[in-house]
Amino acid sequence: MFTIEHEFDATVITLVDEAGPHLSEDITIQAFEDCVTIEQLDPRTDRVSKVTLSMTQLQDLAAALDLPEGVYQLRRVPPS
C-alpha cells in the first residue's frame, strides 16, 4: 500500500510494507524541485535514516531498474 500527498514544496509518497511476517518500517519519499529524499525509521536505534538523491541520480536509478547487469552511463541530450 502507498499514499501520495501534494504539499506546497514537495510531493510526498509513503510506502507501507504489508507483506510477510517480518514487516519493514514505512518509507517516506519526498520529491522536491531539485532533489528527492528517502527516509525510514531504524527501529534498533529509533532514528530516521535519510538519503538524498540529485535529479541526475534519480534518473540513473530509474534507468537502472530496466537494465541487465553491467556498467552504464546515460547520455543526456541538452534541451533545444
Secondary structure, 3 states (H helix, E strand, C coil): CEEEEECCCCEEEEECCCCCCCCCCCEEEEECCCEEEEEEEECCCCEEEEEEEEHHHHHHHHHHCCCCCCCCCCCCCCCC
